[in-house]
Amino acid sequence: MAGNKWTVARAARYARDARIATAAYLREAPVARTWQISKLMRAHQVHTAHLGQPEAATMLLFGGLGYRPPFPSAWPEAADLIVTDEAHCLDSAQLYVLTPQMCDVVVAAALSLTVEDLQLLDADDLPSPTGLVVLPHPLLVTGVGGDLSDDRAYCWSTPASVLRPDPEKADGVGSAPAVRVSAYDDTHGPVRPDSFRDLAAEARRQGTPLPPLLLDSIRCLPFRYTDGDPQALDRLAAAARHVDGALRNTAAAHGLDESHVEGEYAPDSQIDDVDDTFTLRFLYAFWRLCEQRLTDVAPTEVNHAARLQADRAQVPADVRVVQLRQRDPARDRPTQDRAWQHRWVVRMHKVRQWYPSEQRHKVIYRGPYVKGPAERPLLRGEAARALVR
């Protein structure tokens, strides 16, 4: 939707088309498996650097993706299994689209979350068993290893389970219920490293051009699970920085530019994912906001053509638009005597609310809304908080 004003109708059409095309690509394209092999090999390197043992790394890698032994014995087999399962997740997902204002609020809410907040997640926090939330524009995210991505959609699916240590089991391994989470890059977004350009060229050569959404990462987030090793996340992040740094150096030595960005991009506009949890934080914030009265979640109109297209692809046609409830426009209108240069989220308060009937805490947000001209960039982090104190 580059160059077009965001509307619900355009967003719903993009989400439907992107889901169908991306699922078909994952099912059919050999290059999708080649790309996934490279992702799996990089992830295995990170886990090996973290744990020091390839066998333990294999367990953590596939167990963290929701699989149980026996694991695939070769990377092509593993890649085929993963992309086929991911296509199935897309096929069954309930589609959600965020308005630009709602996306700003979810990002601000996500940046307020901690790892401890994520441990409050339970199955009933999900607005639907499966879902694909499509953003109004790509989010530029600097990963824990230093690579830049342009996130455009996030998918989740239940039921799922993740392997974890269990000393009471004979093999020392147990499982915990979880949600499987996937992040998708914007194929037409501004982040275009040479490896992506090579992938796009090979996909065209094979007759399977890249779809609107490109699968980037998959993981499982356990429900109400506390890691017995609080330093594990820091060690894993350090391993990712080491492996990704080495990969970038190798690419540079072969004349490849893995940091190329096109279009309008300011170096300070990205989100820094310092511990590889931004996808989880974004989705958890989105799920919690969907449950609260400050948010409207409503189905969009489905015309006859969209219904036929969905029926042919054997996927649901419905799309739900997620937006903030309407406020008095006069309260949000900037004063005329000041030239506002930014937008920012104000009056957002994160609270851990105790629910006696469920005997647990839940994260709730009180009163967020966006202030400032719609065409101005959004302030995030400390600068945004400083403005509203």
Buried (B, 14 or more C-beta within 10 A) or exposed (E): BEEEEBEBEBBBBBBBBBBBBBBBBBBEBEBBBBBBBBBBEBBBBBBBBBBEEEEEBBBBBBBBBBBEEEBBEEBBEBBBBBBEBBBBBBBBBBBBBBBBBBBBBBBBBBBBBEBEBBBBBEEEBBBBBBBBBBBBBBBBBBBBBBBBBBBBBBBBBBEBBBBBEEEEEEEEBBBBBBBBBBBBBBBBBBBBBBBBEEBBEBBEEEEBBBBBBBBBBBBBBBBEBEEEEEEEBEEBBBBBBBBBEEBBEEBEEEEBBBBBBEEEBEEEEBBEBEBBBBBBBBBBBBBBBBBEEBBBBEEBEBEEEBEEBBEEBEBBBBBBBBBBEEEEEEEEEEEEEEEEEBBBBBEBEBEEEEEEEEEEBBBBBEEBBBBBEEEBEBBBEEEBBEBEE
